[in-house]
Amino acid sequence: MVIWKDHGELFVRYKRNPILTVEDWPYQANSVFNPAAAIVDGKTLLLVRVEDHRGFSHFTIARSHNGIDGWEIDSEPTFAPDPANYPEEIYGIEDPRITYVDEMGKWGVAYTAFSDSGPMTALAFTEDFHNFERVGPTMPPENKDAAIFPVRFNDKWAMLHRPVSNIAGAKANIWISFSPDMKYWGEHQVLLYARDGGWWDARKIGLSPQPIRVSDGWLIMYHGVRQTTSKSSYRLGMALLDPDDPRKVLHRSEGWVFGPRELYERSGDVNDVVFPCGWVLVDDEIRIYYGSADTSVSLATAKVCDVLKYIHSCPEEQCPDEYCRFFEGHEHTPPK
């Protein structure tokens, strides 16, 4: 049997975490967390999920010149639910991911709409982060953790998402789907399988930030939910996808690369959660902005070279043969 090497955590926390709390907010709210992130006009822009005292969420922008402090926060919600026109948003909107689509000259914001029907993925576009044009729902419920890729693959757009079945024993896997127009999606298939047994990412996984292009593929970060008798813990892993066919997984981490450890990550509205919805590249550094215990926003960083070295050391299989069931025998052909 191959002896596994434990690499430990890959990302380093900012020493003054959390970087944003509800005390920083210019209006009343319960908590701020799970931000999308992008570099816009030379500033770091966070589209922060804000939960009010009904338990409903909306998005508000925070901007910073250095991406660490000095945040300028919009004085009122930037992107609020619109249940009169989009009834799937009646209980709020949650967990955005931002992707800049150069071909369109717009930013795509994938998010979760929440209603009596459950959570479902939705999409909107903006040119200025003041005005948003909704596409509407992209997948029926229950589905969350969506993000789009910034380019087409054989003339089709691609989106990652995570449907959930209520059937006992069913896994929550990460899926990939394709669209000719960003509205109607098909060619659905599983991209990453949740593992089995005692793995940290067994039974339930989901995308964290949006995919980002690196030198030899698409880097994605995903969360795994570890269920014990007393609690659930959200930890983070990584995978590298083929640059031309994002359905092909080139490498996948075995251990988690980041997990709840500090008090602000372990105690909050939802304990033991690190949940990034956004990351950015700044020079030779990857910065992840994450929700800490569904209560505040924190920052962690890693060198790009260290991340790439790590992911290339990970197995090419989704799950090593000597540990658990391995899905194979699927030939990949580019979407038509």
Sequence and secondary structure as in RCSB ss.txt:
>XXXX:A:sequence
MVIWKDHGELFVRYKRNPILTVEDWPYQANSVFNPAAAIVDGKTLLLVRVEDHRGFSHFTIARSHNGIDGWEIDS
EPTFAPDPANYPEEIYGIEDPRITYVDEMGKWGVAYTAFSDSGPMTALAFTEDFHNFERVGPTMPPENKDAAIFP
VRFNDKWAMLHRPVSNIAGAKANIWISFSPDMKYWGEHQVLLYARDGGWWDARKIGLSPQPIRVSDGWLIMYHGV
RQTTSKSSYRLGMALLDPDDPRKVLHRSEGWVFGPRELYERSGDVNDVVFPCGWVLVDDEIRIYYGSADTSVSLA
TAKVCDVLKYIHSCPEEQCPDEYCRFFEGHEHTPPK
>XXXX:A:secstr
          SEE TT  SB GGG SS  SEEEEEEEEEETTEEEEEEEEE TTS EEEEEEEESSSSS  EE S
S SB   TTT GGGTTBEEEEEEEEETTTTEEEEEEEEEETTEEEEEEEEESSSSS EEEEESS SSEEEEEE S
S BTTBEEEEEEE   STT  B EEEEEESSSSS EEEEEEE  B TT TTBSBEEE S  EEETTEEEEEEEEE
EE SS EEEEEEEEEE SS TTSEEEE SS SB   SHHHHSSSSSSBEEEEEEEEETTEEEEEEEETTTEEEEE
EEEHHHHHHHHHTS SSSS TTTS            
